[in-house]
Amino acid sequence: MVNEDQQMSSFLGSLLSKSHARNYQLLRAKSINQAINAIAKGACDVVLMNYYWGRERIGERLLRWAKIKKPQIPMIVITKNLDSEIDRVVIKMGATDYLTANNLNPNALDHALRYAIERRSNFDHINYLIHHDHLTNLPNRVLFRQRLKHSIRLSDREGDKFVLMIIDINNFKEVNNIYGHDIGDEFLKEFAENLIKISGRKSNVSRIAGDEFAIILRDIGKIESVQILAERLISEACSRIKIDNNVIIAHVSIGMAIYPNTGKNENQLQRNASLAMKQAKQDVISSYQFYSDDTEKLETAYNSLQQQFINALATNEIGLYFNPRIDCSTEQIVGIEVNPYWSHPEKGLLEYEQFIWNGLDKDVAGRFTEWLLATSFEYFKKLKVSSSTKLIFNVEFQGLSSVGFPEIVEKHLTSYSISGSQLEFDLSKVNSTQHNNLLEGCMRRLQSQGVTFGVNHFGSEEQSLSYIKTLPISIFKLNKEFVEEISHDDYDTLMSKALVDLAHSLGKQVVIEGLHSQLPVNNIKMLGFDYYKSVFSVDALSLVKLQDVIDSPYLGYKTKKDTKLIDPKI
């Protein structure tokens, strides 16, 4: 009760004591400042206030303050007698109710209080919905921005630093695509709980977008402690999340900006942390990056690359060359491997691995995939090959498990009347079982169409054998470094023979990459290889007839610049 009149306070206290609905506790503030301090500290649920103090409308001051600072607190205005002008004014200013002391009784006062408390409960609920994510119950973008501003004010006052982390789940779209949105929702809730548990009580965790989270870290101490936390988030928050019978692993990219070193306000800080996160996404799986001046330069270069590549597709700078796969026993061509290249005006000839996949964002990479399949299928249809000859593509796991990839492949198989049994995808960087959940759904679907799969760089540190249990792999491609080594080293020759025998014992076929003229085909046959691929190539712009890829197994064919096929609808 905000009132200088002791008699009014005693009267209201006597009415409240007669209420049978609930027990009330009445506190009295003898001044406006005392009331403001008490309300700010959350000392009450409802405020009863005397509008007139003598002849002054002191109540207006408190109403105006409460409307701005504490709109959730119900304010009930009381005067001795009814005043229609005050009735209109106080309700417009945000008062919950207007009562007159002459007409008050216990039931009327109790009814007004119960209505005010219910209104506050509804306000709190609506306010919670406005400021929190409905799925994870974490603060949403609105509340996150408020907390970020508060952290900046606190940091300025205390002279310390804090870190903003932006965390993006790289593979969330793939999780939804493979397992469905219900599993995806459960996955997000479990992931959010992991973030809270690992980051600790002193941090503020928010969900600021569909698959993007933010953490405000205060009391960071040494920068090494932030690095340790980032590594824990990658190793533990992204560890196996089990939902029903599905084991899902999150791959995340974390960007970090430090206030005030790398961001002077909330907009700059969030932007810089997001840029650092985008830079971290260039790594293969999970990674973290701090924002620095180099991040800005890399972002500029990254955006430039996207535009350059889009222009390159439109101006025929992107081309293809083909290498035949030869059967060791029959010396017949059994497959044609597609190798894109970029005839860059400044950097010269860029091979496939130099600009795909890590260099391009998902949208641009998706456009390139459409172009690559359409162009390769067009050439393949013109070749005079048997129905058993395969068209072979090299892809990284991100490309194969990206959203919509199976549909794109199926669409082009139908459009060009090519059987799925004539298509093979050879994967790179499948180095642990953590990729299986992303890949298996896509691979099983394409396998049902007859598509086969291989693995690049077999026998190198890049690959492990754990994926064999779950992924439908039928071809191992021996790392090309073995080609040069086995030509002059008996130990490496034995190692190659052991790897071939291992693959055969697992029911897999083996391709040796990069056959050179100094290594006779007979040696390849003696070691037990099933296939070999020539790496002999001609100049990218040489005018070689398309059929030469069939007529000469040692010739890699590259499309000429002025005849590449680009579908204008892509």
Secondary structure in CASP SS format (residue, H / E / C, confidence):
PFRMAT SS
TARGET T0000
AUTHOR 0000-0000-0000
METHOD secondary structure of the structure
MODEL  1
M C 1.00
V E 1.00
N C 1.00
E C 1.00
D C 1.00
Q H 1.00
Q H 1.00
M H 1.00
S H 1.00
S H 1.00
F H 1.00
L H 1.00
G H 1.00
S H 1.00
L H 1.00
L H 1.00
S H 1.00
K C 1.00
S C 1.00
H C 1.00
A C 1.00
R C 1.00
N C 1.00
Y C 1.00
Q C 1.00
L C 1.00
L C 1.00
R C 1.00
A E 1.00
K C 1.00
S C 1.00
I H 1.00
N H 1.00
Q H 1.00
A H 1.00
I H 1.00
N H 1.00
A H 1.00
I H 1.00
A H 1.00
K C 1.00
G C 1.00
A C 1.00
C C 1.00
D C 1.00
V C 1.00
V E 1.00
L E 1.00
M E 1.00
N E 1.00
Y C 1.00
Y C 1.00
W E 1.00
G C 1.00
R C 1.00
E E 1.00
R C 1.00
I H 1.00
G H 1.00
E H 1.00
R H 1.00
L H 1.00
L H 1.00
R H 1.00
W H 1.00
A H 1.00
K H 1.00
I H 1.00
K H 1.00
K C 1.00
P C 1.00
Q C 1.00
I C 1.00
P C 1.00
M E 1.00
I E 1.00
V E 1.00
I E 1.00
T E 1.00
K C 1.00
N C 1.00
L C 1.00
D C 1.00
S H 1.00
E H 1.00
I H 1.00
D H 1.00
R H 1.00
V H 1.00
V H 1.00
I H 1.00
K H 1.00
M C 1.00
G C 1.00
A C 1.00
T C 1.00
D E 1.00
Y E 1.00
L E 1.00
T E 1.00
A H 1.00
N H 1.00
N H 1.00
L C 1.00
N C 1.00
P H 1.00
N H 1.00
A H 1.00
L H 1.00
D H 1.00
H H 1.00
A H 1.00
L H 1.00
R H 1.00
Y H 1.00
A H 1.00
I H 1.00
E H 1.00
R H 1.00
R H 1.00
S H 1.00
N H 1.00
F H 1.00
D H 1.00
H H 1.00
I H 1.00
N H 1.00
Y H 1.00
L H 1.00
I H 1.00
H H 1.00
H E 1.00
D C 1.00
H C 1.00
L C 1.00
T C 1.00
N C 1.00
L C 1.00
P E 1.00
N C 1.00
R H 1.00
V H 1.00
L H 1.00
F H 1.00
R H 1.00
Q H 1.00
R H 1.00
L H 1.00
K H 1.00
H H 1.00
S H 1.00
I H 1.00
R H 1.00
L H 1.00
S H 1.00
D H 1.00
R H 1.00
E H 1.00
G C 1.00
D C 1.00
K C 1.00
F E 1.00
V E 1.00
L E 1.00
M E 1.00
I E 1.00
I E 1.00
D E 1.00
I E 1.00
N C 1.00
N C 1.00
F H 1.00
K H 1.00
E H 1.00
V H 1.00
N H 1.00
N H 1.00
I H 1.00
Y H 1.00
G C 1.00
H H 1.00
D H 1.00
I H 1.00
G H 1.00
D H 1.00
E H 1.00
F H 1.00
L H 1.00
K H 1.00
E H 1.00
F H 1.00
A H 1.00
E H 1.00
N H 1.00
L H 1.00
I H 1.00
K H 1.00
I H 1.00
S H 1.00
G C 1.00
R C 1.00
K C 1.00
S E 1.00
N E 1.00
V E 1.00
S E 1.00
R E 1.00
I E 1.00
A E 1.00
G C 1.00
D C 1.00
E E 1.00
F E 1.00
A E 1.00
I E 1.00
I E 1.00
L E 1.00
R C 1.00
D C 1.00
I C 1.00
G C 1.00
K C 1.00
I H 1.00
E H 1.00
S H 1.00
V H 1.00
Q H 1.00
I H 1.00
L H 1.00
A H 1.00
E H 1.00
R H 1.00
L H 1.00
I H 1.00
S H 1.00
E H 1.00
A H 1.00
C C 1.00
S C 1.00
R C 1.00
I E 1.00
K E 1.00
I E 1.00
D C 1.00
N C 1.00
N E 1.00
V E 1.00
I E 1.00
I C 1.00
A C 1.00
H C 1.00
V E 1.00
S E 1.00
I E 1.00
G E 1.00
M E 1.00
A E 1.00
I E 1.00
Y E 1.00
P C 1.00
N C 1.00
T C 1.00
G C 1.00
K C 1.00
N C 1.00
E H 1.00
N H 1.00
Q H 1.00
L H 1.00
Q H 1.00
R H 1.00
N H 1.00
A H 1.00
S H 1.00
L H 1.00
A H 1.00
M H 1.00
K H 1.00
Q H 1.00
A H 1.00
K C 1.00
Q C 1.00
D C 1.00
V C 1.00
I C 1.00
S C 1.00
S E 1.00
Y E 1.00
Q E 1.00
F E 1.00
Y C 1.00
S C 1.00
D H 1.00
D H 1.00
T H 1.00
E H 1.00
K H 1.00
L H 1.00
E H 1.00
T H 1.00
A H 1.00
Y H 1.00
N H 1.00
S H 1.00
L H 1.00
Q H 1.00
Q H 1.00
Q H 1.00
F H 1.00
I H 1.00
N H 1.00
A H 1.00
L H 1.00
A H 1.00
T C 1.00
N C 1.00
E C 1.00
I E 1.00
G E 1.00
L E 1.00
Y E 1.00
F E 1.00
N E 1.00
P E 1.00
R E 1.00
I E 1.00
D E 1.00
C C 1.00
S C 1.00
T C 1.00
E C 1.00
Q C 1.00
I E 1.00
V E 1.00
G E 1.00
I E 1.00
E E 1.00
V E 1.00
N E 1.00
P E 1.00
Y E 1.00
W E 1.00
S E 1.00
H E 1.00
P C 1.00
E C 1.00
K C 1.00
G E 1.00
L E 1.00
L E 1.00
E E 1.00
Y H 1.00
E H 1.00
Q H 1.00
F H 1.00
I C 1.00
W C 1.00
N C 1.00
G C 1.00
L C 1.00
D C 1.00
K H 1.00
D H 1.00
V H 1.00
A H 1.00
G H 1.00
R H 1.00
F H 1.00
T H 1.00
E H 1.00
W H 1.00
L H 1.00
L H 1.00
A H 1.00
T H 1.00
S H 1.00
F H 1.00
E H 1.00
Y H 1.00
F H 1.00
K H 1.00
K H 1.00
L C 1.00
K C 1.00
V C 1.00
S C 1.00
S C 1.00
S C 1.00
T C 1.00
K E 1.00
L E 1.00
I E 1.00
F E 1.00
N E 1.00
V E 1.00
E E 1.00
F H 1.00
Q H 1.00
G H 1.00
L H 1.00
S C 1.00
S C 1.00
V C 1.00
G C 1.00
F H 1.00
P H 1.00
E H 1.00
I H 1.00
V H 1.00
E H 1.00
K H 1.00
H H 1.00
L H 1.00
T H 1.00
S H 1.00
Y C 1.00
S C 1.00
I C 1.00
S C 1.00
G H 1.00
S H 1.00
Q H 1.00
L E 1.00
E E 1.00
F E 1.00
D E 1.00
L E 1.00
S E 1.00
K C 1.00
V C 1.00
N C 1.00
S C 1.00
T H 1.00
Q H 1.00
H H 1.00
N H 1.00
N H 1.00
L H 1.00
L H 1.00
E H 1.00
G H 1.00
C H 1.00
M H 1.00
R H 1.00
R H 1.00
L H 1.00
Q H 1.00
S C 1.00
Q C 1.00
G C 1.00
V C 1.00
T E 1.00
F E 1.00
G E 1.00
V E 1.00
N E 1.00
H E 1.00
F E 1.00
G C 1.00
S C 1.00
E C 1.00
E C 1.00
Q C 1.00
S C 1.00
L C 1.00
S H 1.00
Y H 1.00
I H 1.00
K H 1.00
T C 1.00
L C 1.00
P C 1.00
I C 1.00
S C 1.00
I E 1.00
F E 1.00
K E 1.00
L E 1.00
N C 1.00
K C 1.00
E H 1.00
F H 1.00
V H 1.00
E H 1.00
E H 1.00
I C 1.00
S C 1.00
H C 1.00
D C 1.00
D H 1.00
Y H 1.00
D H 1.00
T H 1.00
L H 1.00
M H 1.00
S H 1.00
K H 1.00
A H 1.00
L H 1.00
V H 1.00
D H 1.00
L H 1.00
A H 1.00
H H 1.00
S H 1.00
L C 1.00
G C 1.00
K C 1.00
Q E 1.00
V E 1.00
V E 1.00
I E 1.00
E E 1.00
G E 1.00
L E 1.00
H C 1.00
S C 1.00
Q C 1.00
L C 1.00
P C 1.00
V H 1.00
N H 1.00
N H 1.00
I H 1.00
K H 1.00
M H 1.00
L H 1.00
G C 1.00
F C 1.00
D C 1.00
Y E 1.00
Y E 1.00
K E 1.00
S E 1.00
V C 1.00
F C 1.00
S E 1.00
V C 1.00
D C 1.00
A C 1.00
L C 1.00
S C 1.00
L C 1.00
V C 1.00
K C 1.00
L C 1.00
Q C 1.00
D H 1.00
V H 1.00
I H 1.00
D H 1.00
S C 1.00
P C 1.00
Y C 1.00
L C 1.00
G E 1.00
Y E 1.00
K E 1.00
T C 1.00
K C 1.00
K C 1.00
D C 1.00
T C 1.00
K C 1.00
L C 1.00
I C 1.00
D C 1.00
P C 1.00
K C 1.00
I C 1.00
END
